[in-house]
Amino acid sequence: MITVEKIIEPNKNGRTHPFTVLCNDGLEYVIKMKNDFTNTHKVEFNELIAYRLAKLMNLSIPTAKIVCLSQSIIDSDANLSGIQAVSGPCFASELRRGTTALTRDLFNAAKNLNEIPSMFLFDEIILNDDRWSNWGNLFYDVNSSRILLIDHSDIFINGQIWTSYELNSYQCLPPTTVSLDGRNYEIAKDYVKGPAPFESIGKVINSLSDNQINNLFKDIPIEWQKNEEDVSTEDIIECKKFVLFQLRNYPSILNEIHKYFPSWKGGK
């Protein structure tokens, strides 16, 4: 496993108190770990499942890995030790250069505007209500000129404190959805247009096998599952069932969110 070699700095933004670090593979990452502000490993679990699902749906997202944060590194940094950071495997997203302050000009300059409809559907599948109203959860990458999905700590509606019971209750029709509003939404909704903006992502979802969905939940670090307040076996089982339910019923989700997109013409 890749290990954290050096703490560069704490990130100024983020309720989960992420840190920028240098790892022994020579790359810089933004890492998230259990600490006094998160109180649970569900932060890392949420990030990992969302990342794997985004990759499965062919969405643009920074490369992520699980890296090891040692106790000696924590002890050497007052900021980390001050928030009682927990050592062991943590979620790490490759540091990219760019901005979260997206403007219409940056949207227009992006090379992956065709992904915008898929990004909206992705957030409905994982019940992420913290993207389109939050300035910090979309990122314009200057090197690739692409809009990237970032920060998935607060998915499944209740973010760090969701329960398996809640995920079970969301498996219903008509489907549970999250509202789409906010400044980023007001810009991005204009790129959901024409008679079939979700056709391509629909084909991707329809091609996914149950085995591919099961693989989203493989190799979850055992350290994230040790305590009752973290990720239980029941949580993992119910989360898998929920994601599979959402993917199987994505047409119903599209029916529910059609009203948010005035430029989406034609049938649902």
C-alpha positions in Angstrom: 0.0 0.0 0.0 1.2 3.5 -0.8 2.1 5.5 2.3 2.0 9.1 3.3 5.6 10.4 3.5 5.0 14.1 4.3 2.2 16.4 5.3 2.2 19.5 3.1 -0.7 21.4 4.6 -4.2 21.2 6.0 -6.8 22.2 3.4 -8.6 25.5 4.2 -12.0 24.3 3.1 -13.9 21.2 4.1 -15.8 20.1 7.2 -14.0 16.7 7.1 -10.6 18.5 7.6 -8.7 17.0 4.6 -4.9 17.4 4.2 -2.7 17.7 1.2 0.2 15.2 1.5 3.1 13.8 -0.4 3.1 10.0 -0.7 6.0 7.6 -1.4 5.0 7.2 -5.0 6.1 10.8 -5.6 2.6 12.2 -6.0 0.6 14.7 -4.0 -2.9 13.8 -2.7 -5.7 15.2 -0.8 -6.5 12.7 2.0 -9.4 12.2 4.3 -9.3 10.2 7.5 -11.4 9.7 10.6 -10.8 12.5 13.1 -12.6 14.5 15.8 -14.7 16.3 13.1 -15.8 13.2 11.3 -16.1 10.7 14.1 -16.5 7.9 11.6 -14.9 6.0 8.8 -18.0 6.4 6.7 -16.4 9.5 5.2 -13.7 7.4 3.6 -16.2 4.7 2.7 -18.5 7.2 1.0 -15.6 8.6 -1.0 -14.4 5.2 -2.1 -17.8 3.9 -3.3 -18.6 7.1 -5.1 -15.2 7.1 -6.8 -15.6 3.5 -7.9 -19.1 4.1 -9.2 -18.0 7.3 -11.1 -15.3 5.4 -12.8 -17.8 2.6 -13.7 -20.0 5.3 -15.2 -17.1 6.7 -17.2 -17.2 10.1 -15.4 -14.3 12.5 -15.0 -12.9 12.3 -11.4 -9.4 12.6 -10.0 -7.6 9.3 -9.6 -8.1 8.0 -6.1 -6.3 5.4 -4.0 -6.3 4.0 -0.5 -3.1 5.1 1.2 -1.6 4.4 4.7 -1.3 7.2 7.2 1.1 6.2 10.0 0.9 7.2 13.6 4.4 8.6 13.4 3.4 11.0 10.6 0.4 12.0 12.7 2.5 12.6 15.8 4.9 14.7 13.7 2.3 17.2 12.6 0.5 19.4 15.2 -2.5 19.9 12.9 -3.1 16.2 12.4 -2.5 15.3 16.0 -4.6 18.2 17.2 -7.8 16.8 15.5 -7.0 13.2 16.7 -6.5 11.9 13.2 -6.8 8.1 13.1 -3.9 6.2 11.6 -4.3 3.4 9.0 -5.8 3.3 5.5 -7.4 6.6 4.4 -8.9 7.8 1.2 -6.6 9.8 -1.1 -7.5 11.7 -4.2 -4.7 12.9 -6.6 -4.1 16.7 -6.2 -5.1 18.6 -9.4 -4.4 22.1 -10.4 -7.4 24.3 -11.1 -10.4 25.9 -9.4 -13.8 25.2 -7.8 -15.0 28.7 -8.6 -16.7 27.6 -11.8 -18.1 30.3 -14.1 -20.1 30.0 -17.3 -16.9 30.7 -19.2 -15.1 27.8 -17.6 -18.1 25.5 -18.2 -18.0 26.6 -21.9 -14.3 25.9 -22.1 -14.6 22.4 -20.7 -14.0 19.5 -23.0 -16.4 17.1 -21.3 -19.7 19.0 -21.4 -21.3 15.9 -22.7 -20.8 14.4 -19.2 -23.0 17.0 -17.5 -26.3 15.0 -17.8 -24.5 11.9 -16.5 -23.1 13.9 -13.5 -26.7 14.9 -12.6 -27.9 11.4 -12.8 -24.8 10.1 -10.8 -25.7 12.5 -7.9 -29.3 11.3 -7.9 -28.2 7.6 -7.8 -26.0 8.2 -4.8 -28.4 10.8 -3.3 -25.8 13.6 -3.2 -27.4 16.9 -2.3 -24.1 18.6 -1.8 -22.9 19.3 -5.3 -24.9 21.8 -7.3 -25.5 24.2 -4.5 -22.0 23.9 -3.1 -19.1 25.9 -4.7 -16.6 23.3 -3.6 -17.7 20.0 -5.2 -17.1 20.6 -8.9 -13.5 21.3 -10.1 -12.2 22.7 -13.3 -8.9 21.0 -14.1 -6.6 23.4 -16.0 -4.4 20.6 -17.4 -7.1 18.6 -19.0 -9.7 21.4 -19.4 -12.3 19.1 -17.9 -14.8 19.5 -15.2 -14.2 16.9 -12.4 -16.3 15.5 -9.7 -14.8 15.9 -6.3 -15.8 15.5 -2.6 -18.3 12.7 -1.9 -18.3 12.7 1.9 -21.9 13.8 2.1 -23.8 11.3 0.0 -26.7 9.0 0.8 -28.6 12.2 2.0 -27.2 11.9 5.6 -23.5 11.8 4.7 -21.4 10.7 7.6 -24.3 9.4 9.7 -26.4 7.4 7.3 -27.7 4.0 8.5 -28.5 0.8 6.8 -32.2 1.3 7.8 -32.3 4.6 5.9 -30.7 3.1 2.8 -33.4 0.3 2.9 -36.1 2.9 3.2 -34.9 4.7 0.1 -35.4 1.6 -2.1 -38.9 2.6 -3.2 -40.9 3.8 -6.2 -41.4 6.6 -7.1 -37.7 6.9 -6.3 -36.2 9.1 -3.6 -34.4 12.0 -5.2 -32.5 15.0 -4.0 -33.3 18.6 -5.1 -31.2 20.3 -7.7 -30.6 23.9 -7.1 -27.8 26.4 -6.4 -25.4 28.5 -8.5 -23.6 25.6 -10.2 -27.0 24.1 -11.1 -28.2 27.3 -12.7 -25.3 27.1 -15.1 -25.0 23.4 -15.6 -28.7 22.7 -16.3 -28.4 24.5 -19.6 -26.1 21.7 -20.9 -28.9 19.2 -20.3 -30.8 19.7 -23.6 -32.2 18.1 -26.6 -34.5 15.1 -26.9 -32.3 12.5 -25.3 -29.5 14.0 -23.1 -29.3 10.9 -20.9 -29.2 8.3 -23.7 -25.5 7.6 -23.6 -25.3 7.2 -19.8 -28.4 5.0 -20.0 -26.5 2.7 -22.3 -23.6 2.5 -19.9 -25.8 1.7 -17.0 -27.7 -0.9 -18.9 -24.4 -2.6 -19.8 -23.3 -3.0 -16.2 -23.4 -6.5 -14.7 -24.3 -7.4 -11.1 -20.7 -8.6 -10.7 -19.4 -5.1 -11.6 -21.7 -3.6 -9.0 -20.5 -6.2 -6.4 -16.9 -5.2 -7.1 -17.6 -1.7 -5.9 -17.8 -3.1 -2.4 -14.8 -5.4 -2.5 -11.6 -4.8 -0.5 -13.1 -2.3 2.0 -10.3 -1.8 4.6 -11.1 -3.9 7.7 -10.0 -0.9 9.8 -13.0 1.0 8.6 -15.3 -1.7 9.9 -14.0 -2.3 13.4 -16.3 0.0 15.4 -20.1 0.2 15.7 -20.1 3.9 14.6 -18.1 3.1 11.4 -19.1 0.7 8.6 -20.8 -2.5 9.6 -21.2 -5.6 7.5 -24.9 -4.8 7.4 -24.1 -1.3 6.1 -22.1 -2.7 3.3 -24.8 -5.2 2.3 -27.5 -2.6 2.4 -25.4 -0.1 0.5 -24.8 -2.6 -2.2 -28.5 -3.4 -2.5 -29.3 0.4 -2.6 -26.8 1.2 -5.4 -28.1 -1.8 -7.4 -31.7 -0.6 -6.9 -30.9 2.9 -8.0 -29.1 1.7 -11.1 -31.8 -0.7 -12.1 -34.5 2.1 -11.7 -32.6 5.0 -13.2 -35.5 5.6 -15.8 -37.8 6.3 -12.9 -35.2 8.7 -11.4 -35.1 10.5 -14.8 -38.9 10.8 -14.8 -38.6 12.5 -11.4 -35.9 15.0 -12.3 -37.2 15.9 -15.8 -38.9 19.0 -14.4 -35.5 20.5 -13.4 -34.3 20.8 -17.0 -36.3 23.2 -19.2 -34.0 22.6 -22.2 -34.6 18.8 -22.1 -37.1 18.4 -24.9 -39.2 15.5 -25.9 -39.9 12.3 -24.0 -38.6 11.3 -20.6 
